[in-house]
């Protein structure tokens, strides 16, 4: 489906400031969302399968070797560890599960662990399966599909015209080549970016229409959560209503894409998250993110249910008319081991379930180390915001 508005209309909508005007825009976006997806939702959860020590210079990321920030470290997870996190995500209500690693490519050994982890998740859960592992060749994309992966995430991050401000070591053209390789393998694509990196309104519209040309199945919408010691570490948060407005504009440009609200949503949108859902969101990244904290799964499910949306599992979880790429023994008819466990578990004396869900938690499951030496950024920009406190630092202090 083509965009419902033109570039010129989108730019004018980006200038709206009056609450009544923004509310009318939100209603228009909500109508487009309901027409394409009804009351269905598409809830995802991730695990940070390999973290820290990234060789790239993306200005928003604390994992970069060029960031003057504590490095969140852990080696590549074993396939069985990936499965453990997937089972927890399924019990928490996720429809799909994404395995994420740092950097722009994996070693042969680490890639094989992702493949084996994907096979285990396909065999032992009813979750739909995604990966986000950087650049890849068509050969690797096909290997992922054979292992049971259905969708590959690879962001463009921002508008092409603004991209040089975001990264100088990862080429925009390289990102497009990976997306093409994913499509060539017959996999679904998950392509989005980050708002509030310093781009102009016109560049936000540019990014949305570039995404429309890519035509991804899923569009993750992130909002900059400034990380201390990065290039963008001293940026202000986006105003909540401004963020919601742009979600609505993106929805009108990409009416058939599954929209997922991801990183920075708590810090930037806060109590207006339900309004963001009304602006066209299909689902969220449930729980925590790679190195930062999110809402609890219970809060996320309640937010959608309060709006009359169905968070239960249903055919394609809102992906119709987009196809689910499972086939053969990977068609989703696997036993629901977690559901069976919950149904037969004995409640504790206080009435709570005996089964303990251990979702991905960067505050307790990541080891943060201070870099001994930080090389100068290739673009010459300084790292800023070193004295800025974060939710993660506060949580880590409580854990300690």
HUCOR-V250593 format. One record per backbone hydrogen bond with DSSP energy under -1.0 kcal/mol. NH is the residue of the N-H (numbers start at 1). CO is the residue of the C=O. If there is no record, write none. Layout:
nh:NH co:CO
nh:NH co:CO
This chain:
nh:4 co:252
nh:10 co:6
nh:11 co:7
nh:12 co:8
nh:13 co:9
nh:14 co:10
nh:15 co:12
nh:16 co:13
nh:22 co:18
nh:23 co:19
nh:24 co:20
nh:25 co:21
nh:26 co:22
nh:27 co:23
nh:28 co:24
nh:29 co:25
nh:30 co:26
nh:31 co:27
nh:32 co:28
nh:33 co:29
nh:34 co:30
nh:35 co:31
nh:36 co:32
nh:37 co:33
nh:38 co:34
nh:40 co:37
nh:42 co:282
nh:44 co:284
nh:45 co:96
nh:47 co:98
nh:49 co:47
nh:49 co:100
nh:51 co:74
nh:54 co:63
nh:59 co:166
nh:61 co:58
nh:65 co:54
nh:67 co:64
nh:68 co:229
nh:69 co:67
nh:71 co:369
nh:73 co:367
nh:74 co:51
nh:77 co:49
nh:82 co:78
nh:83 co:79
nh:84 co:80
nh:85 co:81
nh:86 co:82
nh:87 co:83
nh:88 co:84
nh:89 co:85
nh:90 co:86
nh:91 co:87
nh:92 co:88
nh:93 co:90
nh:94 co:89
nh:95 co:43
nh:96 co:43
nh:97 co:128
nh:98 co:45
nh:99 co:130
nh:100 co:47
nh:101 co:132
nh:102 co:50
nh:111 co:107
nh:112 co:108
nh:113 co:109
nh:114 co:110
nh:115 co:111
nh:116 co:112
nh:117 co:113
nh:118 co:114
nh:119 co:115
nh:120 co:116
nh:121 co:117
nh:122 co:118
nh:123 co:119
nh:124 co:120
nh:125 co:121
nh:128 co:95
nh:130 co:97
nh:131 co:151
nh:132 co:99
nh:141 co:137
nh:142 co:138
nh:143 co:139
nh:144 co:140
nh:145 co:141
nh:146 co:142
nh:147 co:143
nh:148 co:145
nh:149 co:144
nh:150 co:129
nh:151 co:129
nh:152 co:188
nh:153 co:131
nh:154 co:190
nh:156 co:192
nh:157 co:192
nh:158 co:156
nh:163 co:159
nh:165 co:162
nh:166 co:163
nh:167 co:163
nh:175 co:171
nh:176 co:172
nh:177 co:173
nh:178 co:174
nh:179 co:175
nh:180 co:176
nh:181 co:177
nh:182 co:178
nh:183 co:179
nh:184 co:180
nh:185 co:181
nh:186 co:183
nh:187 co:182
nh:188 co:150
nh:190 co:152
nh:191 co:218
nh:193 co:220
nh:194 co:157
nh:195 co:222
nh:204 co:200
nh:205 co:201
nh:206 co:202
nh:207 co:203
nh:208 co:204
nh:209 co:205
nh:210 co:206
nh:211 co:207
nh:212 co:208
nh:213 co:209
nh:214 co:210
nh:215 co:211
nh:217 co:189
nh:218 co:189
nh:219 co:258
nh:221 co:260
nh:222 co:193
nh:223 co:263
nh:224 co:195
nh:229 co:384
nh:230 co:227
nh:232 co:59
nh:233 co:230
nh:235 co:232
nh:243 co:239
nh:244 co:240
nh:245 co:241
nh:246 co:242
nh:247 co:243
nh:248 co:244
nh:249 co:245
nh:250 co:246
nh:251 co:247
nh:252 co:248
nh:253 co:249
nh:254 co:250
nh:257 co:254
nh:258 co:217
nh:260 co:219
nh:261 co:283
nh:262 co:221
nh:265 co:262
nh:268 co:264
nh:269 co:265
nh:270 co:265
nh:272 co:269
nh:273 co:270
nh:276 co:272
nh:277 co:273
nh:278 co:274
nh:279 co:275
nh:280 co:277
nh:282 co:259
nh:283 co:259
nh:285 co:261
nh:286 co:44
nh:286 co:284
nh:289 co:292
nh:300 co:296
nh:301 co:297
nh:302 co:298
nh:303 co:299
nh:304 co:300
nh:305 co:301
nh:306 co:302
nh:308 co:305
nh:309 co:304
nh:310 co:39
nh:317 co:314
nh:319 co:316
nh:322 co:319
nh:330 co:327
nh:331 co:328
nh:337 co:335
nh:340 co:336
nh:341 co:337
nh:342 co:338
nh:343 co:339
nh:344 co:340
nh:345 co:341
nh:348 co:352
nh:351 co:348
nh:365 co:361
nh:367 co:73
nh:369 co:71
nh:380 co:377
nh:384 co:230
nh:388 co:385
nh:394 co:390
nh:395 co:391
nh:396 co:392
nh:397 co:393
nh:398 co:394
nh:399 co:395
nh:400 co:396
